[in-house]
């Protein structure tokens, strides 16, 4: 075919015609190629094809083909266009030989396939992106913590994940694309996956109802193995269908139930707490209209629990409370309620026939609790007191009122002694109102400075002289006159007012004593609450500094209960005070059950023998023997002994005979106001054989 004819064919089927010589240099390029090559064809004559290929071109197949003198088809390479943009050319060619067989070069055609290449590459990239998205979707689907199913508008299954199969215990081939939603439910019911009683229609209807509702609301499905599955249905925005997600909320439901239980039960004993007791009590009171039996509310308080807890540690104390809870549960009927109100306080709700039945129940509970306990090899014994309130049919009551009444009755029971039962009586309410009124007036007295100090002499028998004064607080009431400490001190202890009252006493006593002779000391009683107070040591130092009184002239009197309550902290405080120069004495010695062991734990300067041993010492040898034993114990430990409550000459004679060093009592002087103390101290000593009270004649 003539060359002109070939060119015409190239215009129709290809973009240009080309020819190369034996060295692969262009020998011909058809004129129409200029618009694609961006160069005049004649400028390329004599140049090798590789000089026109871009860096991305891979002409290795081309070089191998022409080296082998083989024809080639549709070989693509990148052409470096003069405008700087890459073009993709596709060429085909065959070798030319002379009649003698000499290789002359190649002749072929070329086409610009840039747009096709770009389209193909875009498709490849889009496919790669789609494949990556599908891979990520599959990974997300298979790693979901929830099960998932996607249904089309015809309720046919399109997509599901492995977690869905795991939740329902299905094999991988149990479901398939196009499977109907009802067929899946039928399969699950047939396999016994749902709780007994679940039907295909009921499950299908719940799905329909969920889809027709506003928003996505979970439907709870209970499985046969006890698990609870929350199923959420979300309609698809376009094309119908829906997505269903399945979440195993069994553990969450258990945790929620546990939290609800903990909010209404005591963490130590697992008994209902005060909140739950109120709820149950309210329900029971509402049901009284249909019940013939009255409702009894018992408030219970353990006796001697604190010494056990402090002596043996909180672990033993906790074990004891759990043991008490078990005993209380064991003494009531299954429908009765035992609750822990806090600390060592419990309560019981019970239907009883009458007041006698409630009292019998309380006595039975007290007896059960009083039996010895063996805890971690330690045997302990405690007691319990009880207060009872009754709610009868037709009488308006509420649980708060009943608890208050039972608590008032318990308060009365404890004041009468351990192991006592009292039923609420209306006058107890009046007693409470009086107590609250007295508490209010006590606070007002503190604010309005209505307290005053009286002082009672401490007499040294060996020298027959006054060595000190004990400060005794008095409350001068505007209407009642002087209120007995026996009335307001216990109330101050219960309300915590003893701390500010005690601080006032300490400051006033130091100020008064600073005006006395240097040889006269002042003794101040210290409450356990004061000693526990964090700023007590600073308060004592502040009182000394403000008054100018020497620390050696201040004597702090404590009771044995101080060392039974928060022992280590109290001991540390006492040691600190003693190192600062103050003297420490133990008051009411002999009334506690561990006084001797207490003396070994802290080096007291003085012990004050309780007045109960003095009352009959002149007529009873055993009382005198006890005083003699205590005096001997004090002497062996280097501790001064003082006998309180000396009121008669025979008592004084007996005490002298037993070897006591100091005495105190009405025989010498009653407590006197501060303005009388100066004259009492003027004489300083008593004539031989005469009691020191003659000094105050």
Secondary structure, DSSP 8 states (H G I E B T S, - for coil): --HHHHHHHHHHHSSEEEEE-TTSBEEEE-GGGHHHHSS-GGGGTT-BGGGGB-TT---HHHHHHHHTT--EEEEEEEEE-TTS-EEEEEEEEEEEE-TT--EEEEEEEEEE-HHHHHHHHHHHHHHHHHHHHHHHHHHHHHT-SSEEEEE-TTSBEEEE-HHHHHHHT--TTS--TT-BHHHHHHHHHHTT-B-TT--HHHHHHHHHHHHHSSS--EEEEEBTTS-EEEEEEEE-SSSS-EEEEEEE-HHHHHHHHHHHHHHTB-TTT--B-HHHHHHHHHHHHHGGGG-SSEEEEEEEEEESHHHHHHHH-HHHHHHHHHHHHHHHHHTS-TTSEEEEEETTEEEEEEEESSHHHHHHHHHHHHHHHHS-EEETTEEE--EEEEEEEEE-TTS---HHHHHHHHHHHHHHHHHH-TT-EEE--HHHHHHHHHHHHHHHHHHHHHHTT-EEEEEEEEEETTTTEEEEEEEEEEEEETTTEEE-HHHHHHHHHHHTTHHHHHHHHHHHHHHHHTTS-TT-EEEEE--HHHHHSTTHHHHHHHHHHHHT--GGGEEEEE-THHHHSSHHHHHHHHHHHHHTT-EEEEEEETSSTTHHHHHHHS--SEEEE-GGGTTTTTT-HHHHHHHHHHHHHHHHHT-EEEE----SHHHHHHHHHHT-SEE-STTT---EEHHHHHHHHHH-B--TTS-GGGGG-
